[in-house]
Protein backbone atom coordinates (compact mmCIF):
# COMPACT_ATOMS: atom_id res chain seq x y z
CA UNK A 1 0.00 0.00 0.00
CA UNK A 2 1.35 3.42 -0.96
CA UNK A 3 2.15 6.05 1.63
CA UNK A 4 -0.90 8.13 2.50
CA UNK A 5 -3.30 5.30 1.58
CA UNK A 6 -5.36 3.73 4.35
CA UNK A 7 -7.09 0.88 2.58
CA UNK A 8 -10.40 2.63 3.34
CA UNK A 9 -12.94 3.45 0.63
CA UNK A 10 -16.16 5.01 1.89
CA UNK A 11 -18.52 7.98 2.01
CA UNK A 12 -19.33 9.79 5.24
CA UNK A 13 -21.57 12.73 6.06
CA UNK A 14 -20.15 15.61 8.08
CA UNK A 15 -22.23 18.31 9.76
CA UNK A 16 -19.84 21.12 8.93
CA UNK A 17 -19.38 23.64 11.75
CA UNK A 18 -19.40 27.37 11.16
CA UNK A 19 -15.98 28.92 10.64
CA UNK A 20 -14.40 25.98 8.83
CA UNK A 21 -13.98 25.88 5.07
CA UNK A 22 -14.92 22.72 3.20
CA UNK A 23 -11.20 22.20 2.60
CA UNK A 24 -10.61 22.41 6.36
CA UNK A 25 -13.10 19.56 6.80
CA UNK A 26 -11.32 17.54 4.12
CA UNK A 27 -8.01 18.01 5.95
CA UNK A 28 -9.60 16.93 9.23
CA UNK A 29 -10.92 13.77 7.56
CA UNK A 30 -7.48 13.04 6.10
CA UNK A 31 -6.18 13.00 9.64
CA UNK A 32 -9.09 10.95 11.01
CA UNK A 33 -8.82 8.22 8.37
CA UNK A 34 -5.07 8.39 7.75
CA UNK A 35 -5.86 8.79 4.05
CA UNK A 36 -4.46 11.34 1.62
CA UNK A 37 -7.22 10.85 -0.98
CA UNK A 38 -10.17 12.72 0.52
CA UNK A 39 -12.60 15.08 -1.21
CA UNK A 40 -16.10 16.52 -0.92
CA UNK A 41 -19.06 16.71 -3.29
CA UNK A 42 -20.18 20.32 -2.86
CA UNK A 43 -18.56 23.36 -1.28
CA UNK A 44 -20.03 25.07 1.78
CA UNK A 45 -18.84 28.59 2.62
CA UNK A 46 -17.07 29.02 5.98
CA UNK A 47 -20.14 30.83 7.33
CA UNK A 48 -22.41 27.90 6.47
CA UNK A 49 -23.11 24.75 8.47
CA UNK A 50 -24.73 21.46 7.59
CA UNK A 51 -24.58 18.47 5.27
CA UNK A 52 -21.25 17.88 3.55
CA UNK A 53 -20.59 14.55 1.84
CA UNK A 54 -16.97 13.42 2.20
CA UNK A 55 -15.37 10.81 -0.09
CA UNK A 56 -12.48 8.79 1.36
CA UNK A 57 -9.91 6.76 -0.59
CA UNK A 58 -10.89 5.38 -4.02
CA UNK A 59 -14.43 6.64 -3.31
CA UNK A 60 -13.18 10.11 -4.32
CA UNK A 61 -13.90 9.01 -7.90
CA UNK A 62 -17.60 9.28 -7.05
CA UNK A 63 -17.50 13.06 -6.67
CA UNK A 64 -18.05 13.51 -10.42
CA UNK A 65 -21.35 11.64 -10.08
CA UNK A 66 -22.57 13.47 -6.97
CA UNK A 67 -21.92 17.17 -7.62
CA UNK A 68 -25.08 17.72 -9.67
CA UNK A 69 -27.54 17.00 -6.87
CA UNK A 70 -30.25 19.41 -5.77
CA UNK A 71 -29.89 20.97 -2.33
CA UNK A 72 -32.06 22.35 0.49
CA UNK A 73 -31.06 25.18 2.83
CA UNK A 74 -32.33 27.20 5.75
CA UNK A 75 -31.12 30.77 5.38
CA UNK A 76 -31.47 33.88 7.52
CA UNK A 77 -31.57 36.96 5.27
CA UNK A 78 -30.62 40.28 6.85
CA UNK A 79 -32.08 43.42 5.23
CA UNK A 80 -30.67 46.92 5.21
CA UNK A 81 -26.97 46.19 4.72
CA UNK A 82 -25.04 45.06 1.65
CA UNK A 83 -21.64 43.39 2.05
CA UNK A 84 -18.87 42.76 -0.46
CA UNK A 85 -19.28 38.98 -0.11
CA UNK A 86 -23.09 39.02 0.13
CA UNK A 87 -22.88 37.37 3.55
CA UNK A 88 -22.17 38.37 7.15
CA UNK A 89 -18.46 37.58 6.85
CA UNK A 90 -17.93 40.36 4.32
CA UNK A 91 -17.32 44.05 4.81
CA UNK A 92 -20.40 46.31 4.76
CA UNK A 93 -20.37 48.39 1.59
CA UNK A 94 -23.63 50.31 2.02
CA UNK A 95 -26.58 50.74 4.36
CA UNK A 96 -30.00 51.18 2.79
CA UNK A 97 -33.41 51.94 4.34
CA UNK A 98 -35.73 48.94 4.56
CA UNK A 99 -39.25 49.40 3.15
CA UNK A 100 -42.16 48.85 5.54
CA UNK A 101 -43.46 46.01 3.35
CA UNK A 102 -40.49 43.86 4.37
CA UNK A 103 -41.93 43.75 7.91
CA UNK A 104 -45.33 42.53 6.70
CA UNK A 105 -45.60 38.74 7.06
CA UNK A 106 -48.21 38.31 4.33
CA UNK A 107 -46.07 40.32 1.91
CA UNK A 108 -42.95 38.36 2.87
CA UNK A 109 -44.71 35.02 2.40
CA UNK A 110 -45.97 36.03 -1.03
CA UNK A 111 -42.61 37.42 -2.11
CA UNK A 112 -40.74 34.29 -1.00
CA UNK A 113 -43.28 31.99 -2.68
CA UNK A 114 -42.77 34.00 -5.87
CA UNK A 115 -39.12 32.93 -5.99
CA UNK A 116 -40.09 29.47 -7.23
CA UNK A 117 -39.13 28.92 -10.86
CA UNK A 118 -36.24 29.18 -13.29
CA UNK A 119 -33.92 32.17 -13.15
CA UNK A 120 -30.74 33.66 -14.56
CA UNK A 121 -28.49 34.20 -11.56
CA UNK A 122 -25.32 36.29 -11.35
CA UNK A 123 -22.86 34.52 -9.00
CA UNK A 124 -21.28 36.53 -6.16
CA UNK A 125 -18.02 38.32 -6.87
CA UNK A 126 -16.54 36.25 -4.05
CA UNK A 127 -17.02 32.78 -5.53
CA UNK A 128 -14.80 29.90 -6.65
CA UNK A 129 -15.72 30.32 -10.32
CA UNK A 130 -12.59 30.60 -12.43
CA UNK A 131 -11.92 33.13 -15.16
CA UNK A 132 -8.61 32.90 -16.96
CA UNK A 133 -7.44 30.32 -14.44
CA UNK A 134 -8.04 32.67 -11.49
CA UNK A 135 -10.81 32.13 -8.94
CA UNK A 136 -13.19 35.07 -8.72
CA UNK A 137 -12.68 35.50 -4.96
CA UNK A 138 -8.90 35.65 -5.42
CA UNK A 139 -9.30 38.41 -8.00
CA UNK A 140 -11.79 40.25 -5.77
CA UNK A 141 -9.42 40.14 -2.79
CA UNK A 142 -6.71 41.60 -5.01
CA UNK A 143 -9.00 44.50 -5.89
CA UNK A 144 -9.76 43.30 -9.41
CA UNK A 145 -13.22 42.97 -10.90
CA UNK A 146 -14.08 39.72 -12.68
CA UNK A 147 -16.99 39.75 -15.10
CA UNK A 148 -19.03 36.65 -14.28
CA UNK A 149 -21.76 35.38 -16.57
CA UNK A 150 -25.29 34.74 -15.31
CA UNK A 151 -26.12 31.05 -15.02
CA UNK A 152 -29.35 29.09 -15.24
CA UNK A 153 -30.69 27.98 -11.87
CA UNK A 154 -34.02 26.79 -10.54
CA UNK A 155 -35.71 27.28 -7.19
CA UNK A 156 -38.03 24.33 -6.57
CA UNK A 157 -39.47 25.34 -3.21
CA UNK A 158 -39.33 28.55 -1.17
CA UNK A 159 -41.01 28.94 2.21
CA UNK A 160 -40.93 31.75 4.76
CA UNK A 161 -40.19 30.20 8.16
CA UNK A 162 -40.06 33.35 10.24
CA UNK A 163 -39.77 37.13 10.24
CA UNK A 164 -38.06 39.43 12.74
CA UNK A 165 -39.53 42.91 12.86
CA UNK A 166 -37.53 44.49 15.68
CA UNK A 167 -36.80 47.95 14.28
CA UNK A 168 -34.27 48.56 17.06
CA UNK A 169 -32.12 45.75 15.66
CA UNK A 170 -29.39 46.61 13.11
CA UNK A 171 -31.22 44.55 10.48
CA UNK A 172 -34.63 43.08 9.76
CA UNK A 173 -34.55 39.33 9.07
CA UNK A 174 -36.40 36.75 7.03
CA UNK A 175 -35.86 33.06 7.79
CA UNK A 176 -36.39 31.10 4.59
CA UNK A 177 -36.17 27.47 3.46
CA UNK A 178 -35.04 26.98 -0.14
CA UNK A 179 -34.75 23.87 -2.32
CA UNK A 180 -32.60 24.67 -5.34
CA UNK A 181 -30.77 23.19 -8.32
CA UNK A 182 -27.03 22.58 -8.43
CA UNK A 183 -24.84 25.64 -8.76
CA UNK A 184 -27.33 27.97 -7.06
CA UNK A 185 -25.79 30.62 -4.80
CA UNK A 186 -27.97 31.38 -1.79
CA UNK A 187 -25.93 34.56 -1.26
CA UNK A 188 -27.05 35.76 -4.69
CA UNK A 189 -30.68 35.01 -3.86
CA UNK A 190 -30.42 37.12 -0.69
CA UNK A 191 -28.66 39.93 -2.54
CA UNK A 192 -31.27 39.93 -5.31
CA UNK A 193 -34.21 39.88 -2.88
CA UNK A 194 -32.86 43.01 -1.24
CA UNK A 195 -32.35 44.75 -4.58
CA UNK A 196 -35.83 43.77 -5.82
CA UNK A 197 -37.36 45.51 -2.79
CA UNK A 198 -35.37 48.70 -3.24
CA UNK A 199 -33.09 47.89 -0.34
CA UNK A 200 -30.09 45.65 0.31
CA UNK A 201 -29.69 42.24 1.91
CA UNK A 202 -27.13 39.59 2.74
CA UNK A 203 -26.95 36.08 4.21
CA UNK A 204 -26.55 36.15 7.99
CA UNK A 205 -26.68 32.41 8.63
CA UNK A 206 -26.93 29.41 6.30
CA UNK A 207 -27.50 25.73 7.00
CA UNK A 208 -27.60 22.99 4.37
CA UNK A 209 -30.28 20.46 5.27
CA UNK A 210 -29.94 18.18 2.26
CA UNK A 211 -27.50 17.54 -0.56
CA UNK A 212 -29.11 15.05 -2.89
CA UNK A 213 -30.10 12.08 -0.73
CA UNK A 214 -27.75 13.08 2.09
CA UNK A 215 -29.74 14.52 4.98
CA UNK A 216 -28.09 16.55 7.72
CA UNK A 217 -29.66 14.11 10.20
CA UNK A 218 -27.36 11.44 8.75
CA UNK A 219 -24.28 13.62 9.26
CA UNK A 220 -21.91 13.64 12.21
CA UNK A 221 -19.75 16.23 13.89
CA UNK A 222 -16.03 15.83 13.28
CA UNK A 223 -15.62 14.86 16.94
CA UNK A 224 -18.14 12.03 16.60
CA UNK A 225 -16.68 10.97 13.25
CA UNK A 226 -13.27 10.63 14.86
CA UNK A 227 -14.75 8.24 17.43
CA UNK A 228 -16.74 6.17 14.95
CA UNK A 229 -14.39 6.12 11.96
CA UNK A 230 -15.40 3.60 9.29
CA UNK A 231 -18.51 2.69 11.30
CA UNK A 232 -19.92 6.04 10.10
CA UNK A 233 -19.86 4.98 6.43
CA UNK A 234 -23.02 5.82 4.46
CA UNK A 235 -24.28 3.62 1.61
CA UNK A 236 -22.99 5.08 -1.70
CA UNK A 237 -25.67 3.22 -3.66
CA UNK A 238 -28.37 5.06 -1.74
CA UNK A 239 -26.64 8.44 -2.11
CA UNK A 240 -26.07 8.00 -5.85
CA UNK A 241 -29.72 7.13 -6.47
CA UNK A 242 -29.00 4.89 -9.47
CA UNK A 243 -30.67 1.56 -10.12
CA UNK A 244 -28.50 -1.32 -9.01
CA UNK A 245 -27.56 -4.97 -9.47
CA UNK A 246 -25.96 -7.62 -7.25
CA UNK A 247 -23.17 -9.48 -9.04
CA UNK A 248 -22.16 -13.11 -8.86
CA UNK A 249 -18.51 -13.88 -8.17
CA UNK A 250 -17.96 -14.55 -11.87
CA UNK A 251 -19.63 -11.30 -12.93
CA UNK A 252 -17.64 -9.37 -10.33
CA UNK A 253 -14.39 -10.77 -11.76
CA UNK A 254 -15.45 -9.65 -15.25
CA UNK A 255 -16.32 -6.19 -13.94
CA UNK A 256 -12.93 -5.79 -12.27
CA UNK A 257 -11.40 -6.52 -15.68
CA UNK A 258 -13.59 -3.86 -17.28
CA UNK A 259 -15.62 -6.25 -19.39
CA UNK A 260 -18.95 -5.44 -21.02
CA UNK A 261 -21.86 -7.41 -19.55
CA UNK A 262 -25.10 -8.61 -21.13
CA UNK A 263 -28.01 -6.86 -19.46
CA UNK A 264 -30.25 -9.93 -19.72
CA UNK A 265 -27.88 -11.87 -17.47
CA UNK A 266 -28.36 -9.43 -14.58
CA UNK A 267 -31.28 -8.76 -12.26
CA UNK A 268 -31.69 -5.02 -11.69
CA UNK A 269 -33.27 -3.32 -8.69
CA UNK A 270 -34.66 0.14 -8.15
CA UNK A 271 -32.49 2.66 -6.34
CA UNK A 272 -32.63 1.92 -2.60
CA UNK A 273 -35.25 3.83 -0.66
CA UNK A 274 -34.45 5.44 2.65
CA UNK A 275 -34.30 2.55 5.08
CA UNK A 276 -34.75 2.08 8.80
CA UNK A 277 -33.15 -0.28 11.28
CA UNK A 278 -35.77 -2.96 10.64
CA UNK A 279 -34.29 -3.56 7.18
CA UNK A 280 -31.29 -5.84 6.93
CA UNK A 281 -29.29 -7.99 4.52
CA UNK A 282 -27.93 -7.36 1.01
CA UNK A 283 -31.36 -6.51 -0.41
CA UNK A 284 -31.93 -3.85 2.23
CA UNK A 285 -34.20 -1.20 0.71
CA UNK A 286 -34.09 -2.77 -2.79
CA UNK A 287 -37.01 -3.68 -5.08
CA UNK A 288 -36.83 -5.27 -8.53
CA UNK A 289 -37.10 -2.88 -11.48
CA UNK A 290 -40.56 -2.43 -12.93
CA UNK A 291 -39.37 -0.46 -15.98
CA UNK A 292 -36.71 -1.33 -18.59
CA UNK A 293 -33.32 0.34 -18.42
CA UNK A 294 -32.92 3.49 -20.51
CA UNK A 295 -30.20 4.28 -23.04
CA UNK A 296 -27.26 5.95 -21.30
CA UNK A 297 -28.59 5.28 -17.81
CA UNK A 298 -25.94 4.71 -15.14
CA UNK A 299 -26.34 1.71 -12.82
CA UNK A 300 -24.55 0.73 -9.61
CA UNK A 301 -22.99 -2.75 -9.42
CA UNK A 302 -22.60 -4.34 -5.99
CA UNK A 303 -20.63 -7.34 -4.79
CA UNK A 304 -20.03 -8.49 -1.22
CA UNK A 305 -21.30 -5.32 0.46
CA UNK A 306 -19.28 -3.02 -1.79
CA UNK A 307 -20.03 -0.77 -4.73
CA UNK A 308 -17.53 -2.18 -7.25
CA UNK A 309 -18.43 -0.22 -10.40
CA UNK A 310 -20.74 2.15 -12.22
CA UNK A 311 -21.81 0.99 -15.67
CA UNK A 312 -23.74 2.78 -18.42
CA UNK A 313 -26.59 1.15 -20.31
CA UNK A 314 -26.50 0.56 -24.05
CA UNK A 315 -30.09 -0.53 -24.41
CA UNK A 316 -30.03 -1.02 -28.18
CA UNK A 317 -27.16 -3.50 -27.88
CA UNK A 318 -28.56 -5.07 -24.73
CA UNK A 319 -25.35 -4.52 -22.77
CA UNK A 320 -23.90 -2.41 -19.99
CA UNK A 321 -20.40 -0.95 -20.26
CA UNK A 322 -17.99 0.32 -17.57
CA UNK A 323 -17.71 4.02 -16.82
CA UNK A 324 -16.13 3.80 -13.35
CA UNK A 325 -14.55 0.61 -11.96
CA UNK A 326 -13.05 0.56 -8.47
CA UNK A 327 -9.88 -1.39 -7.80
CA UNK A 328 -11.09 -1.34 -4.20
CA UNK A 329 -14.85 -1.34 -3.75
CA UNK A 330 -16.65 1.38 -1.79
CA UNK A 331 -18.16 -0.05 1.39
CA UNK A 332 -21.93 0.14 1.82
CA UNK A 333 -21.55 0.27 5.58
CA UNK A 334 -23.14 -1.90 8.22
CA UNK A 335 -26.38 -3.86 7.91
CA UNK A 336 -25.97 -5.22 4.38
Secondary structure as a PSIPRED ss2 file (coil, helix, strand):
# PSIPRED VFORMAT (PSIPRED V4.0)

   1 X C   1.000  0.000  0.000
   2 X C   1.000  0.000  0.000
   3 X C   1.000  0.000  0.000
   4 X C   1.000  0.000  0.000
   5 X C   1.000  0.000  0.000
   6 X C   1.000  0.000  0.000
   7 X C   1.000  0.000  0.000
   8 X C   1.000  0.000  0.000
   9 X C   1.000  0.000  0.000
  10 X E   0.000  0.000  1.000
  11 X E   0.000  0.000  1.000
  12 X E   0.000  0.000  1.000
  13 X E   0.000  0.000  1.000
  14 X E   0.000  0.000  1.000
  15 X E   0.000  0.000  1.000
  16 X E   0.000  0.000  1.000
  17 X C   1.000  0.000  0.000
  18 X C   1.000  0.000  0.000
  19 X C   1.000  0.000  0.000
  20 X C   1.000  0.000  0.000
  21 X C   1.000  0.000  0.000
  22 X H   0.000  1.000  0.000
  23 X H   0.000  1.000  0.000
  24 X H   0.000  1.000  0.000
  25 X H   0.000  1.000  0.000
  26 X H   0.000  1.000  0.000
  27 X H   0.000  1.000  0.000
  28 X H   0.000  1.000  0.000
  29 X H   0.000  1.000  0.000
  30 X H   0.000  1.000  0.000
  31 X H   0.000  1.000  0.000
  32 X H   0.000  1.000  0.000
  33 X H   0.000  1.000  0.000
  34 X C   1.000  0.000  0.000
  35 X C   1.000  0.000  0.000
  36 X C   1.000  0.000  0.000
  37 X C   1.000  0.000  0.000
  38 X E   0.000  0.000  1.000
  39 X E   0.000  0.000  1.000
  40 X E   0.000  0.000  1.000
  41 X C   1.000  0.000  0.000
  42 X C   1.000  0.000  0.000
  43 X C   1.000  0.000  0.000
  44 X C   1.000  0.000  0.000
  45 X C   1.000  0.000  0.000
  46 X C   1.000  0.000  0.000
  47 X C   1.000  0.000  0.000
  48 X C   1.000  0.000  0.000
  49 X E   0.000  0.000  1.000
  50 X E   0.000  0.000  1.000
  51 X E   0.000  0.000  1.000
  52 X E   0.000  0.000  1.000
  53 X E   0.000  0.000  1.000
  54 X E   0.000  0.000  1.000
  55 X E   0.000  0.000  1.000
  56 X E   0.000  0.000  1.000
  57 X H   0.000  1.000  0.000
  58 X H   0.000  1.000  0.000
  59 X H   0.000  1.000  0.000
  60 X H   0.000  1.000  0.000
  61 X H   0.000  1.000  0.000
  62 X H   0.000  1.000  0.000
  63 X H   0.000  1.000  0.000
  64 X H   0.000  1.000  0.000
  65 X H   0.000  1.000  0.000
  66 X H   0.000  1.000  0.000
  67 X C   1.000  0.000  0.000
  68 X C   1.000  0.000  0.000
  69 X C   1.000  0.000  0.000
  70 X C   1.000  0.000  0.000
  71 X E   0.000  0.000  1.000
  72 X E   0.000  0.000  1.000
  73 X E   0.000  0.000  1.000
  74 X E   0.000  0.000  1.000
  75 X E   0.000  0.000  1.000
  76 X E   0.000  0.000  1.000
  77 X E   0.000  0.000  1.000
  78 X E   0.000  0.000  1.000
  79 X E   0.000  0.000  1.000
  80 X C   1.000  0.000  0.000
  81 X E   0.000  0.000  1.000
  82 X E   0.000  0.000  1.000
  83 X E   0.000  0.000  1.000
  84 X C   1.000  0.000  0.000
  85 X C   1.000  0.000  0.000
  86 X C   1.000  0.000  0.000
  87 X E   0.000  0.000  1.000
  88 X C   1.000  0.000  0.000
  89 X C   1.000  0.000  0.000
  90 X C   1.000  0.000  0.000
  91 X C   1.000  0.000  0.000
  92 X E   0.000  0.000  1.000
  93 X E   0.000  0.000  1.000
  94 X E   0.000  0.000  1.000
  95 X E   0.000  0.000  1.000
  96 X C   1.000  0.000  0.000
  97 X C   1.000  0.000  0.000
  98 X C   1.000  0.000  0.000
  99 X C   1.000  0.000  0.000
 100 X H   0.000  1.000  0.000
 101 X H   0.000  1.000  0.000
 102 X H   0.000  1.000  0.000
 103 X H   0.000  1.000  0.000
 104 X C   1.000  0.000  0.000
 105 X H   0.000  1.000  0.000
 106 X H   0.000  1.000  0.000
 107 X H   0.000  1.000  0.000
 108 X H   0.000  1.000  0.000
 109 X H   0.000  1.000  0.000
 110 X H   0.000  1.000  0.000
 111 X H   0.000  1.000  0.000
 112 X H   0.000  1.000  0.000
 113 X H   0.000  1.000  0.000
 114 X C   1.000  0.000  0.000
 115 X C   1.000  0.000  0.000
 116 X C   1.000  0.000  0.000
 117 X E   0.000  0.000  1.000
 118 X E   0.000  0.000  1.000
 119 X E   0.000  0.000  1.000
 120 X E   0.000  0.000  1.000
 121 X E   0.000  0.000  1.000
 122 X C   1.000  0.000  0.000
 123 X C   1.000  0.000  0.000
 124 X C   1.000  0.000  0.000
 125 X C   1.000  0.000  0.000
 126 X C   1.000  0.000  0.000
 127 X C   1.000  0.000  0.000
 128 X C   1.000  0.000  0.000
 129 X C   1.000  0.000  0.000
 130 X E   0.000  0.000  1.000
 131 X E   0.000  0.000  1.000
 132 X C   1.000  0.000  0.000
 133 X C   1.000  0.000  0.000
 134 X E   0.000  0.000  1.000
 135 X E   0.000  0.000  1.000
 136 X H   0.000  1.000  0.000
 137 X H   0.000  1.000  0.000
 138 X H   0.000  1.000  0.000
 139 X H   0.000  1.000  0.000
 140 X H   0.000  1.000  0.000
 141 X H   0.000  1.000  0.000
 142 X C   1.000  0.000  0.000
 143 X C   1.000  0.000  0.000
 144 X C   1.000  0.000  0.000
 145 X C   1.000  0.000  0.000
 146 X C   1.000  0.000  0.000
 147 X C   1.000  0.000  0.000
 148 X C   1.000  0.000  0.000
 149 X C   1.000  0.000  0.000
 150 X C   1.000  0.000  0.000
 151 X E   0.000  0.000  1.000
 152 X E   0.000  0.000  1.000
 153 X E   0.000  0.000  1.000
 154 X E   0.000  0.000  1.000
 155 X E   0.000  0.000  1.000
 156 X E   0.000  0.000  1.000
 157 X E   0.000  0.000  1.000
 158 X E   0.000  0.000  1.000
 159 X E   0.000  0.000  1.000
 160 X E   0.000  0.000  1.000
 161 X E   0.000  0.000  1.000
 162 X E   0.000  0.000  1.000
 163 X E   0.000  0.000  1.000
 164 X E   0.000  0.000  1.000
 165 X C   1.000  0.000  0.000
 166 X C   1.000  0.000  0.000
 167 X C   1.000  0.000  0.000
 168 X C   1.000  0.000  0.000
 169 X C   1.000  0.000  0.000
 170 X C   1.000  0.000  0.000
 171 X C   1.000  0.000  0.000
 172 X E   0.000  0.000  1.000
 173 X E   0.000  0.000  1.000
 174 X E   0.000  0.000  1.000
 175 X E   0.000  0.000  1.000
 176 X E   0.000  0.000  1.000
 177 X E   0.000  0.000  1.000
 178 X E   0.000  0.000  1.000
 179 X E   0.000  0.000  1.000
 180 X E   0.000  0.000  1.000
 181 X C   1.000  0.000  0.000
 182 X C   1.000  0.000  0.000
 183 X C   1.000  0.000  0.000
 184 X C   1.000  0.000  0.000
 185 X C   1.000  0.000  0.000
 186 X H   0.000  1.000  0.000
 187 X H   0.000  1.000  0.000
 188 X H   0.000  1.000  0.000
 189 X H   0.000  1.000  0.000
 190 X H   0.000  1.000  0.000
 191 X H   0.000  1.000  0.000
 192 X H   0.000  1.000  0.000
 193 X H   0.000  1.000  0.000
 194 X H   0.000  1.000  0.000
 195 X H   0.000  1.000  0.000
 196 X H   0.000  1.000  0.000
 197 X C   1.000  0.000  0.000
 198 X C   1.000  0.000  0.000
 199 X C   1.000  0.000  0.000
 200 X C   1.000  0.000  0.000
 201 X E   0.000  0.000  1.000
 202 X E   0.000  0.000  1.000
 203 X E   0.000  0.000  1.000
 204 X E   0.000  0.000  1.000
 205 X E   0.000  0.000  1.000
 206 X E   0.000  0.000  1.000
 207 X E   0.000  0.000  1.000
 208 X E   0.000  0.000  1.000
 209 X E   0.000  0.000  1.000
 210 X E   0.000  0.000  1.000
 211 X E   0.000  0.000  1.000
 212 X C   1.000  0.000  0.000
 213 X C   1.000  0.000  0.000
 214 X E   0.000  0.000  1.000
 215 X E   0.000  0.000  1.000
 216 X H   0.000  1.000  0.000
 217 X H   0.000  1.000  0.000
 218 X H   0.000  1.000  0.000
 219 X C   1.000  0.000  0.000
 220 X E   0.000  0.000  1.000
 221 X C   1.000  0.000  0.000
 222 X H   0.000  1.000  0.000
 223 X H   0.000  1.000  0.000
 224 X H   0.000  1.000  0.000
 225 X H   0.000  1.000  0.000
 226 X H   0.000  1.000  0.000
 227 X H   0.000  1.000  0.000
 228 X H   0.000  1.000  0.000
 229 X H   0.000  1.000  0.000
 230 X H   0.000  1.000  0.000
 231 X H   0.000  1.000  0.000
 232 X H   0.000  1.000  0.000
 233 X C   1.000  0.000  0.000
 234 X E   0.000  0.000  1.000
 235 X C   1.000  0.000  0.000
 236 X H   0.000  1.000  0.000
 237 X H   0.000  1.000  0.000
 238 X H   0.000  1.000  0.000
 239 X H   0.000  1.000  0.000
 240 X H   0.000  1.000  0.000
 241 X C   1.000  0.000  0.000
 242 X C   1.000  0.000  0.000
 243 X E   0.000  0.000  1.000
 244 X E   0.000  0.000  1.000
 245 X E   0.000  0.000  1.000
 246 X E   0.000  0.000  1.000
 247 X C   1.000  0.000  0.000
 248 X C   1.000  0.000  0.000
 249 X H   0.000  1.000  0.000
 250 X H   0.000  1.000  0.000
 251 X H   0.000  1.000  0.000
 252 X H   0.000  1.000  0.000
 253 X H   0.000  1.000  0.000
 254 X H   0.000  1.000  0.000
 255 X H   0.000  1.000  0.000
 256 X H   0.000  1.000  0.000
 257 X C   1.000  0.000  0.000
 258 X C   1.000  0.000  0.000
 259 X C   1.000  0.000  0.000
 260 X C   1.000  0.000  0.000
 261 X E   0.000  0.000  1.000
 262 X E   0.000  0.000  1.000
 263 X H   0.000  1.000  0.000
 264 X H   0.000  1.000  0.000
 265 X H   0.000  1.000  0.000
 266 X C   1.000  0.000  0.000
 267 X C   1.000  0.000  0.000
 268 X E   0.000  0.000  1.000
 269 X E   0.000  0.000  1.000
 270 X C   1.000  0.000  0.000
 271 X C   1.000  0.000  0.000
 272 X C   1.000  0.000  0.000
 273 X C   1.000  0.000  0.000
 274 X C   1.000  0.000  0.000
 275 X C   1.000  0.000  0.000
 276 X C   1.000  0.000  0.000
 277 X C   1.000  0.000  0.000
 278 X C   1.000  0.000  0.000
 279 X C   1.000  0.000  0.000
 280 X C   1.000  0.000  0.000
 281 X C   1.000  0.000  0.000
 282 X C   1.000  0.000  0.000
 283 X C   1.000  0.000  0.000
 284 X C   1.000  0.000  0.000
 285 X C   1.000  0.000  0.000
 286 X C   1.000  0.000  0.000
 287 X C   1.000  0.000  0.000
 288 X E   0.000  0.000  1.000
 289 X C   1.000  0.000  0.000
 290 X C   1.000  0.000  0.000
 291 X C   1.000  0.000  0.000
 292 X C   1.000  0.000  0.000
 293 X C   1.000  0.000  0.000
 294 X C   1.000  0.000  0.000
 295 X C   1.000  0.000  0.000
 296 X C   1.000  0.000  0.000
 297 X C   1.000  0.000  0.000
 298 X E   0.000  0.000  1.000
 299 X E   0.000  0.000  1.000
 300 X E   0.000  0.000  1.000
 301 X E   0.000  0.000  1.000
 302 X E   0.000  0.000  1.000
 303 X E   0.000  0.000  1.000
 304 X C   1.000  0.000  0.000
 305 X C   1.000  0.000  0.000
 306 X E   0.000  0.000  1.000
 307 X E   0.000  0.000  1.000
 308 X E   0.000  0.000  1.000
 309 X E   0.000  0.000  1.000
 310 X E   0.000  0.000  1.000
 311 X E   0.000  0.000  1.000
 312 X E   0.000  0.000  1.000
 313 X E   0.000  0.000  1.000
 314 X E   0.000  0.000  1.000
 315 X C   1.000  0.000  0.000
 316 X C   1.000  0.000  0.000
 317 X C   1.000  0.000  0.000
 318 X C   1.000  0.000  0.000
 319 X E   0.000  0.000  1.000
 320 X E   0.000  0.000  1.000
 321 X E   0.000  0.000  1.000
 322 X E   0.000  0.000  1.000
 323 X E   0.000  0.000  1.000
 324 X E   0.000  0.000  1.000
 325 X E   0.000  0.000  1.000
 326 X E   0.000  0.000  1.000
 327 X E   0.000  0.000  1.000
 328 X E   0.000  0.000  1.000
 329 X E   0.000  0.000  1.000
 330 X E   0.000  0.000  1.000
 331 X E   0.000  0.000  1.000
 332 X C   1.000  0.000  0.000
 333 X C   1.000  0.000  0.000
 334 X C   1.000  0.000  0.000
 335 X C   1.000  0.000  0.000
 336 X C   1.000  0.000  0.000
